[in-house]
Amino acid sequence: MAKVVVVGGSFAGLTAALDLRRGLGKEHDVVLISNNPDFVFIPSLPWVVLGSRTAKDVSFPLAPTLAKQGIEFLNEAITKIEPDKNIVHTKDKQINYDYLVLGTGPSLDFEAIEGLGPHNGYTQSICNLPHAMMAQVKFEEFMKNPGPVVVGVAQGGSCFGAGYEFVLNVDTYLRKHGIRDKVPVTWVTSEPFLGHFGLGGVGDSEKMVNRLFEERGIKTYPNHAISKIEPNQVILDDGTELPFNYSMIIPAFKGIDAILQSPGVGNARGFVPVNNEMRHPEYHNIFAAGVIVAMSPKTPTPVATGVPKTGYMSEHMAKAVARNIIADLGKMPNSEFDPYNMDALCMLDMGDSGVYMVVDPIFPPQRSYTLKYGPWVHAGKIAFEKYFIWKMKNGLTNLPI
Ligand SMILES: Cc1cc2nc3c(=O)[nH]c(=O)nc-3n(C[C@H](O)[C@H](O)[C@H](O)COP(=O)(O)OP(=O)(O)OC[C@H]3O[C@@H](n4cnc5c(N)ncnc54)[C@H](O)[C@@H]3O)c2cc1C
């Protein structure tokens, strides 16, 4: 009998735990530890900021779902891992494991830039639900006193899709409210060109995204790092000053403290290295999936960018992890999974339309790709949100996507 401990209750962790429970015999235990009692559908957070979704619309409690599936749930934060002893720590518990799956997602590196972030700085964040709710309150205040908006992804950042979605949703929102002409909108990004996405581009994404931004009159600053944020302006590496009444900048990601404080588990930034079975190269009973997996850009960029790990990618990594633990315990052959060679599907929403992207593999030269623009993508994303939340709430990770 083995005990599999999964850390994280989101795209990676919840998928891995549900697939493991489905695939393993009853003699094995699956435990999920998450510091958040809820699953949150993070892709809807831009809509939370703009008021079309509430926290309740985009989340559900993990406990009933996990109890129904026979997965033990600990609503706690892990604080440290002792990989030589097979122990994971929370504040006052030591939990032994035979297998450990890390699906913890990132922590947000606001400290890298002076003035960045909603706690000790002047910019908003949409990277988690509490931040999106704070950003929503600030957006309501902004609407009473509209002025310039600056949206971007900082140097070292990887979550470009979310940044694009936010700036384009804000543009659509301001148009719908008849004040777009009074609000200059600016996009700042560490990508060397628009539509690079931290991957190197997808087909003619550079042309498509440039055209979209030109049509919408959004001023752009690609290939820039941010030097500093002051109360009402973003200062770029070349000294350009971008004034704002509202700003949302996505920071670089790093690993969570518990991994940074567990020697041997993560790399210098706290991301977890994996081999071609999604297994830690040193500790073969530790696996990782999702944003916490260490992946470096295939081609370095002049201003540092990270590799985006989307929900779709996180889920697929988690499925590979579950397959390999099930194979280990069933004494069956393992299967290979190379995150650098995986495919991805993404719907980039703009509030009234969107871009549908399928790439295989994620890095160019792609074997195949689809890039389509239209209002149907917005409708598709709403339908997908409902489907995905329903699927996860009911533990149905065996259904598509
Ligand atoms: C605004 C936004 C929009 C996005 N839109 C899309 C999109 O449209 N499509 C798409 O595919 N992807 C999208 N993404 C990316 C997607 O959200 C991520 O790929 C996905 O959330 C990664 O899942 P994860 O499980 O690796 O990490 P996370 O979702 O970050 O989850 C980490 C989990 O670990 C838990 N945890 C963290 N620390 C601890 C600890 N110390 N102890 C215990 N538990 C811990 C957390 O509570 C959480 O349950 C978007 C991201 C953002 C920010």
The ligand as a Gaussian input file, in Angstrom:
#p B3LYP/6-31G(d) Opt

LIG

0 1
 C       -5.358000      35.979000     -14.967000
 C       -4.954000      34.668000     -15.551000
 C       -5.632000      34.198000     -16.647000
 C       -5.281000      32.964000     -17.209000
 N       -5.974000      32.518000     -18.287000
 C       -5.712000      31.290000     -18.773000
 C       -6.456000      30.775000     -19.858000
 O       -7.332000      31.444000     -20.395000
 N       -6.182000      29.528000     -20.290000
 C       -5.216000      28.769000     -19.713000
 O       -5.016000      27.626000     -20.138000
 N       -4.466000      29.233000     -18.695000
 C       -4.691000      30.467000     -18.211000
 N       -3.958000      30.951000     -17.170000
 C       -2.918000      30.106000     -16.593000
 C       -3.511000      29.123000     -15.585000
 O       -4.273000      29.802000     -14.631000
 C       -2.374000      28.361000     -14.932000
 O       -1.722000      27.636000     -15.926000
 C       -2.876000      27.403000     -13.877000
 O       -3.572000      28.064000     -12.860000
 C       -1.685000      26.657000     -13.298000
 O       -2.153000      25.684000     -12.453000
 P       -1.252000      25.109000     -11.268000
 O       -2.099000      24.054000     -10.639000
 O        0.086000      24.773000     -11.766000
 O       -1.032000      26.330000     -10.275000
 P       -2.072000      27.278000      -9.531000
 O       -3.311000      27.440000     -10.299000
 O       -1.320000      28.491000      -9.149000
 O       -2.451000      26.475000      -8.215000
 C       -1.551000      26.220000      -7.185000
 C       -2.253000      25.479000      -6.064000
 O       -1.313000      25.195000      -5.019000
 C       -1.796000      25.693000      -3.784000
 N       -0.653000      26.089000      -2.956000
 C        0.214000      27.095000      -3.188000
 N        1.120000      27.150000      -2.204000
 C        0.823000      26.158000      -1.341000
 C        1.378000      25.715000      -0.088000
 N        2.439000      26.280000       0.460000
 N        0.790000      24.681000       0.513000
 C       -0.282000      24.056000       0.014000
 N       -0.866000      24.464000      -1.157000
 C       -0.306000      25.482000      -1.814000
 C       -2.717000      26.849000      -4.184000
 O       -3.658000      27.154000      -3.180000
 C       -3.384000      26.260000      -5.426000
 O       -4.417000      25.383000      -5.051000
 C       -4.243000      32.209000     -16.635000
 C       -3.517000      32.707000     -15.546000
 C       -3.856000      33.946000     -15.007000
 C       -3.089000      34.474000     -13.839000

